[in-house]
Amino acid sequence: MSDPRLTPNTDYLGVDRPGRIIWPHVDLCRTPSGARDRQLLAGADVTVMGEDDTHAYVRAEHDGYIGFVPARSVGSPATPTHCVSRAAAHAYRQASIKAPETAALSFGAKLVARRESDDFIETELGHVPKAQLSPIPHPLRTRLRPPVCFWARLIFGAETHGRGSTVPA
């Protein structure tokens, strides 16, 4: 018997395009709006294998898990420039910790920098303090030796298993 978390259901196939999670985190569910199998963080690369108006059927690139996520949570592929390197971080509407929050981010979330100021990096999710981020190495080196944030899991959810959060040099 095959594992439904790793084997695509042919009833849902029909698309084959790369994507990237653009929300702070999403539940990866075995059925649309079903129970959570795991969670994906911002910046997670996925392959969209099927979609409708409300859900996308995806395969997570880092571990091959398959399931449904909200269709709006999947955006176009982009090369991340930074990852959250603290246990948790916050994104703000403006470059100030006194501004309203736009997102709570977990360790390992991958973000694309739009602009930098002295203390903040503006991303697609808001302004994140530089002290909470680490630059991601060049994509080719990342494939050969992932940064520490590569295998991270969601701090706010139920994801407690994984491959560890350190990578030997």
C-alpha positions, 0 to 999 in steps of 0.5 A, spaced: 500 500 500 502 506 498 503 512 502 497 518 500 502 523 503 507 521 498 503 518 492 499 523 488 492 522 487 490 521 479 483 524 480 487 531 482 492 531 477 492 536 471 497 541 472 505 541 473 508 548 475 512 550 480 510 555 485 512 558 492 508 558 499 507 566 500 503 566 506 507 565 513 505 558 514 499 553 511 496 547 513 498 541 508 491 537 508 490 530 505 483 533 502 481 540 501 479 543 508 481 536 511 485 535 517 492 537 517 498 532 515 503 537 516 505 545 515 509 549 510 512 555 511 513 562 507 518 561 501 517 553 501 518 551 494 512 546 491 510 543 485 502 545 483 499 538 480 492 540 480 488 546 482 481 549 483 478 556 485 479 554 492 485 549 493 491 547 490 494 540 490 501 541 491 508 537 492 512 540 497 519 540 494 523 539 500 520 532 503 515 530 497 509 530 501 503 531 497 496 535 499 492 541 499 493 548 501 489 554 499 490 556 492 491 563 494 497 561 498 501 559 492 505 564 488 510 564 483 517 561 484 522 566 486 529 566 489 529 567 497 534 572 499 533 571 507 531 566 512 528 567 519 534 565 523 530 566 530 525 562 533 520 567 531 520 573 528 514 578 526 513 582 520 510 589 520 506 594 516 512 599 516 519 599 518 518 600 526 516 595 531 511 600 533 507 599 527 502 594 526 504 586 525 502 583 518 505 576 520 508 572 525 514 568 522 517 561 524 524 559 524 526 557 517 521 561 513 524 564 507 523 571 504 525 575 498 528 582 500 525 588 496 528 593 500 533 594 506 534 600 511 538 600 517 534 596 521 529 592 517 528 588 510 522 589 507 519 583 504 512 581 501 510 579 508 512 586 511 518 589 514 522 584 518 528 586 523 534 585 520 536 582 527 531 576 526 534 574 519 540 571 515 542 572 508 541 565 504 547 563 500 547 563 492 542 558 490 547 553 487 551 553 494 544 552 497 542 546 493 549 543 495 549 545 502 543 548 505 543 553 510 541 552 517 534 554 516 533 549 510 529 544 514 526 548 519 519 547 521 513 551 524 514 553 531 507 555 532 503 549 529 504 541 531 510 540 526 515 537 531 518 532 527 523 533 522 530 532 520 533 537 525 535 544 524 543 544 523 547 542 517 554 540 518 559 545 514 
